[in-house]
Amino acid sequence: MQYAAFLGHQPLISIAELSASIEDFSLVKVLDNRVAIFDTAQDLDQEFLDTLGGIVVLAKQVTEEDLSLDDIHKVLTNEIGSKRGKVTFSLRTHNIPRDAIATLYRRCKKSLKGQGRPCRYVGSEKKPAPPIVLFDSELIEGKDGCELVILGIQEDDSSRLWIGRTVGAQDINWYSFRDMEKPVRDTTIGLLPPKLAQILLNFGEFLTRETRNQKLETSKQKGELALTIYDPFCGTGVILMEALLREWDILASDIAKKAVTGCTKNLDWLRKEEKILKKDVSSEIWKQDATKPFDLKDPPDVIVTETTLGPPITNRLPMKEVAKLKTQNEKLQEQFLENAAATLPGVPIVCAWPVWKQKGGWIHLDKVWKVIDKLGYRPSLPPEVGLEIPGRMSLFYRRKDQFVGREIVMLMPPRARH
């Protein structure tokens, strides 16, 4: 099956997340860094999209025929089927001229009315319907209609259309609710977006794929095995809240008692909201310095964490201050990794490091890579994902208006010696 994914504001990270989350992912084409077309044998839907942080809209191909824009109204009629009552439809396009989109909307509406079917459409030739409108209009479930996705693909001297149907979209209201309504938000330590937390968790699951498949082969239980996630810099628990929604068991710690209390309150709140019982999904939270030995009864499957970005920064700092912050952070990362290697051997790590914006470019951590090499950790990336920055086996997450970005690093543990 072929799908098209409309990518988030960090296209490479969005593609990496898809590759990490879909075991048989095969990238076919990327259109203007905005849409990724890929193959998979899996049947992807809204439930799958709800686990992704980097994909805005997901569409499934509905026909492989060589069709033209004149055929779109027929495809729409076929996808709507024999639904009774008023029909709602939408069109999401890429590389299609605006005047052609306006014509498509008019032609589709005229065709449906000609069949005696009252209809309306959401979105326009200027802008497709926002995901929230797709939910409100029940287009994703297909209850009252559907959204067609039409992509213009240029190949050498020829062009063709890719036609699909939207099967999933980001639920912005749900993101906003769990981000803004949770009882504890600490702006003094920086705010990790829930979408980024999901991305980090999907990278963590990717790193455990081999060991997870081995466990499944020897396990009597059917279906997927729940993971145990450990965040040793838990803060107010954004990563752990997203893990809880996946029903993954949770281990969490932080050097600050305030963070431990806040994380506990947030997880308790989410459990109550979503009716997730501790007997079904366990969680343990305690105070600990992540550079001191971990003393866990059972090791986690993976460590997923944002170590620390340092103090919030609202303006570009002088290079002297950035150098100081960099030195401090290098030392923290070194001590944490040495501790993890010694007391949690065999556990892969997904972590986010700070990157500071300067006039001449971004300032990254450097010395920590020598530590990684010394400890035997193996930096990794999902298949079909190239290096954004030459020589750095990592992904770079940043926003234009921020002065501190994040470098996402995935580390497989040292190979066991025989």
C-alpha positions in Angstrom: 0.0 0.0 0.0 1.1 3.5 -0.7 0.6 6.5 1.6 1.3 10.2 1.5 2.3 12.1 4.7 2.2 15.9 5.0 5.2 16.6 7.1 5.6 18.9 10.1 7.9 21.9 10.3 11.0 19.7 10.6 10.7 17.5 7.5 13.8 15.3 8.0 12.7 14.5 11.6 9.1 13.7 10.3 10.5 11.3 7.8 12.8 9.8 10.4 9.8 9.2 12.7 7.9 7.4 9.9 10.9 5.2 9.3 11.3 4.5 13.0 7.6 3.7 13.5 7.0 1.5 10.4 9.1 -1.6 10.2 8.8 -2.1 6.5 8.9 1.6 5.6 10.1 2.3 2.1 10.4 5.9 1.0 9.3 6.5 -2.6 9.5 10.3 -3.1 9.6 13.6 -1.1 7.8 16.5 -2.7 9.3 19.9 -1.9 10.2 18.8 1.7 6.5 19.0 2.4 5.0 15.6 1.5 6.6 12.1 1.8 5.2 9.3 -0.4 6.1 5.8 1.0 5.2 2.1 0.8 4.2 -0.2 3.6 2.2 -3.4 4.0 0.7 -2.1 7.2 -2.9 -0.6 7.2 -2.3 2.9 8.7 -5.2 4.9 10.2 -6.0 7.6 12.7 -5.0 5.5 15.7 -1.5 5.1 14.2 -1.3 8.8 13.4 -2.2 9.6 17.0 1.1 8.1 18.1 3.2 10.4 15.7 4.3 13.9 16.5 5.7 14.9 13.2 3.0 14.1 10.7 0.1 16.6 10.1 -2.1 14.6 7.7 -1.9 11.0 6.4 -3.5 9.8 3.2 -3.9 6.3 1.7 -3.7 5.9 -2.1 -7.1 4.9 -3.5 -6.2 4.3 -7.2 -3.1 3.6 -9.2 -4.8 4.4 -12.5 -3.4 7.2 -14.7 -6.1 9.7 -14.1 -6.4 13.4 -14.9 -8.0 16.3 -12.9 -11.2 15.7 -15.1 -11.6 12.3 -13.3 -11.5 13.6 -9.7 -15.2 14.0 -9.3 -15.6 10.3 -10.3 -13.1 9.3 -7.7 -14.9 11.4 -5.1 -18.2 9.8 -5.9 -16.6 6.3 -5.6 -15.0 7.1 -2.2 -18.2 8.6 -0.7 -20.1 5.5 -1.8 -23.8 5.2 -1.0 -23.9 7.4 2.1 -27.3 9.0 2.7 -28.0 12.5 3.7 -25.9 15.6 3.1 -22.3 14.9 1.9 -19.3 16.9 3.1 -16.0 16.7 1.1 -12.7 18.4 1.0 -9.6 18.5 -1.3 -6.0 18.6 -0.1 -3.6 19.3 -2.9 0.1 19.9 -3.7 1.6 21.1 -6.9 -1.9 21.8 -8.4 -2.6 25.3 -9.7 -5.0 27.3 -7.6 -7.4 28.0 -10.4 -7.5 24.3 -11.2 -8.4 23.6 -7.5 -11.2 26.1 -7.6 -12.5 24.3 -10.7 -12.2 20.9 -9.0 -14.3 22.1 -6.0 -17.1 23.4 -8.4 -17.0 20.3 -10.6 -17.2 17.9 -7.6 -20.1 19.8 -6.1 -22.0 20.0 -9.4 -21.4 16.2 -10.0 -22.8 15.3 -6.6 -25.8 17.6 -6.9 -26.5 16.1 -10.3 -26.8 12.8 -8.6 -29.4 14.3 -6.3 -27.1 14.4 -3.4 -27.0 17.6 -1.3 -23.4 18.5 -0.4 -21.0 21.1 0.9 -17.2 21.4 1.0 -14.7 22.6 3.5 -11.4 24.3 2.6 -10.9 26.2 -0.6 -8.4 26.7 -3.5 -6.5 29.1 -1.2 -6.1 26.8 1.8 -7.0 23.3 2.6 -9.3 22.6 5.6 -7.3 22.6 8.9 -7.2 19.2 10.7 -9.6 20.5 13.3 -12.2 21.1 10.6 -11.7 17.5 9.3 -12.6 16.2 12.8 -15.5 18.5 13.2 -16.9 17.5 9.8 -16.2 13.8 10.5 -14.3 13.4 7.3 -11.6 11.2 8.6 -14.0 8.5 9.9 -15.9 8.8 6.6 -19.2 9.2 8.4 -20.5 12.1 6.3 -18.0 12.3 3.5 -14.2 12.3 2.9 -11.2 14.3 1.9 -9.3 13.5 -1.3 -5.6 14.2 -1.5 -4.3 15.1 -5.0 -0.6 15.5 -5.6 1.0 16.7 -8.8 4.2 14.7 -9.4 6.7 15.8 -11.9 9.0 13.0 -13.3 11.5 14.0 -15.9 9.5 15.4 -18.8 6.2 14.0 -17.7 3.7 14.5 -14.9 1.1 12.4 -13.1 -1.4 12.6 -10.3 -1.2 10.7 -7.0 -4.7 10.4 -5.6 -5.5 9.3 -2.1 -7.9 9.7 0.8 -7.1 11.2 4.2 -7.1 8.6 6.9 -5.6 10.5 9.8 -4.8 14.1 10.9 -3.3 15.7 14.0 -5.8 16.3 16.7 -4.7 19.8 17.8 -7.4 20.1 20.5 -6.2 16.9 22.2 -2.6 18.2 22.1 -3.6 21.6 23.5 -5.6 20.0 26.3 -2.9 17.8 27.7 -0.3 20.5 27.2 -2.2 23.5 28.7 -4.6 21.9 31.1 -2.2 19.6 33.0 -1.8 20.9 36.6 1.9 21.6 36.6 3.8 23.6 33.9 7.3 24.9 34.7 8.4 27.6 32.3 11.7 28.0 34.1 13.1 24.7 32.8 11.9 25.1 29.2 8.8 23.4 27.7 9.1 20.2 25.8 6.2 20.1 23.2 4.1 16.9 23.4 4.7 16.3 19.7 8.4 16.2 20.2 8.0 13.9 23.2 6.1 11.5 20.9 8.9 11.7 18.3 11.5 10.9 21.0 9.4 7.9 22.2 9.1 6.6 18.7 12.8 6.8 18.3 13.1 4.9 21.6 10.8 2.1 20.3 12.9 1.9 17.1 16.0 1.3 19.2 14.3 -1.6 21.0 12.9 -3.2 17.9 15.5 -6.0 17.7 15.3 -7.0 21.4 11.5 -6.5 21.4 11.1 -9.0 18.5 13.2 -11.5 20.3 11.0 -11.2 23.4 7.9 -11.6 21.3 9.3 -14.8 19.8 9.8 -16.3 23.3 6.7 -14.8 24.9 3.5 -16.7 25.2 1.4 -13.5 25.1 0.1 -12.3 21.8 0.3 -8.8 20.4 2.8 -6.1 21.2 4.9 -6.1 24.4 4.6 -3.0 26.4 7.8 -1.1 26.8 9.3 0.2 30.0 10.6 3.8 29.5 13.0 5.5 31.9 13.4 9.3 31.9 16.2 10.3 34.4 15.6 14.0 33.7 11.9 13.8 33.9 11.0 17.5 34.7 7.2 17.8 34.8 6.8 14.6 32.9 5.9 15.5 29.3 7.7 12.4 27.8 6.2 10.2 30.4 2.6 11.5 29.8 2.9 10.5 26.2 4.3 7.1 27.2 1.4 6.6 29.6 -1.0 7.2 26.7 0.8 4.4 24.8 0.3 2.3 28.0 4.1 1.8 28.4 5.4 1.3 31.9 7.2 4.3 33.4 10.3 4.9 35.4 11.2 8.5 36.2 13.6 10.5 38.3 14.9 14.0 38.6 17.5 15.8 40.8 14.9 18.4 41.8 12.2 17.4 44.3 9.9 20.1 42.7 10.1 18.2 39.4 9.4 14.9 41.0 6.3 16.4 42.6 5.2 18.1 39.4 5.7 14.9 37.3 3.7 12.9 39.8 0.8 15.3 39.8 0.7 15.4 36.0 0.7 11.7 35.6 -2.0 11.3 38.2 -4.1 13.9 36.4 -3.7 12.1 33.1 -4.5 8.7 34.6 -7.8 10.2 35.9 -8.6 11.9 32.6 -8.0 8.8 30.6 -8.9 6.1 33.1 -5.5 4.5 33.1 -5.1 2.4 36.2 -1.8 1.7 37.9 -2.5 -2.0 37.9 -2.6 -1.9 34.1 0.3 0.6 33.5 2.9 1.0 36.2 4.8 4.1 37.1 7.6 4.8 39.6 9.0 8.3 40.2 11.8 9.2 42.6 14.4 11.9 43.3 17.9 11.1 41.9 20.9 12.8 40.4 21.3 11.2 36.9 25.1 11.3 37.2 24.9 9.0 40.3 24.6 5.2 40.0 21.1 3.9 39.0 19.9 1.2 41.3 16.9 -0.4 39.5 15.5 -3.8 40.3 14.8 -4.4 36.6 16.4 -2.3 33.8 14.2 -0.4 31.4 13.9 -1.2 27.7 15.1 2.2 26.8 16.1 5.6 28.2 14.2 8.5 26.6 15.0 11.9 27.9 15.7 15.6 27.4 18.7 16.0 29.6 18.7 19.8 30.1 18.6 22.8 27.8 19.9 25.1 30.5 18.2 28.4 31.5 15.4 29.8 29.2 16.9 32.2 26.6 14.9 34.9 24.9 17.8 36.7 23.1 21.0 35.6 21.4 23.6 35.3 24.1 27.2 36.6 23.9 29.6 33.9 22.7 31.4 33.9 26.1 28.1 32.9 27.9 27.4 30.2 25.3 30.9 28.8 25.8 30.3 28.6 29.5 26.9 26.9 29.1 28.4 24.5 26.6 31.2 23.5 28.9 28.8 22.9 31.8 26.5 20.8 29.5 29.4 18.7 28.1 30.3 17.8 31.6 26.8 16.8 32.5 26.4 14.6 29.4 29.7 12.9 30.0 28.8 12.1 33.6 25.3 10.9 32.7 26.5 8.6 29.9 29.3 7.2 32.0 26.8 6.4 34.7 24.3 4.9 32.3 27.0 2.7 30.7 28.2 1.5 34.1 24.9 0.9 35.9 22.4 0.3 33.0 24.5 -1.5 30.5 22.7 -2.8 27.5 20.0 -0.1 27.6 19.7 2.1 24.5 19.4 5.9 24.9 17.4 8.6 23.1 18.4 12.0 24.4 18.1 15.7 23.4 21.0 18.1 23.9 20.9 21.9 23.6 22.1 23.8 20.6 22.7 27.5 20.8 21.9 30.0 18.1 24.7 32.5 17.2 25.1 35.1 14.5 27.4 32.8 12.5 25.3 29.7 13.0 24.4 27.1 15.6 26.8 26.0 18.4 26.7 22.2 19.1 28.2 20.0 21.8 31.5 18.4 20.6 33.4 16.7 23.3 30.6 14.4 24.2 31.0 12.5 20.9 34.5 11.4 22.1 32.8 10.1 25.3 30.3 8.2 23.3 33.0 6.6 21.3 35.1 5.7 24.4 32.1 4.1 26.1 31.3 2.0 23.0 27.8 3.5 22.4 26.8 3.2 18.7 25.0 6.3 17.3 22.1 5.3 15.1 19.5 6.7 12.7 16.4 5.1 11.2 16.8 3.6 7.7 16.7 5.9 4.7 17.5 8.9 6.8 20.6 10.9 5.8 22.8 13.2 7.8 21.6 16.8 8.0 24.9 18.0 9.3 28.0 16.2 7.8 29.7 14.1 10.4 27.0 14.3 13.0 24.9 11.1 13.5 21.9 13.1 14.9 18.8 15.1 14.0 18.5 18.8 14.5 15.2 20.2 15.9 14.8 24.0 16.0 12.3 26.8 15.4 13.0 30.1 13.7 12.0 32.2 16.7 14.0 30.2 19.3 17.6 30.8 20.4 18.1 27.3 21.8 17.5 24.2 19.6 17.7 20.5 20.3 20.1 17.9 18.9 18.4 14.5 19.0 20.8 11.6 19.5 20.0 7.8 19.4 22.5 5.6 21.0 22.6 1.8 20.8 24.4 0.2 23.7 27.9 -1.3 23.4 27.9 -4.8 21.9 28.2 -7.4 24.6 31.6 -9.1 24.8 31.7 -12.8 24.6 
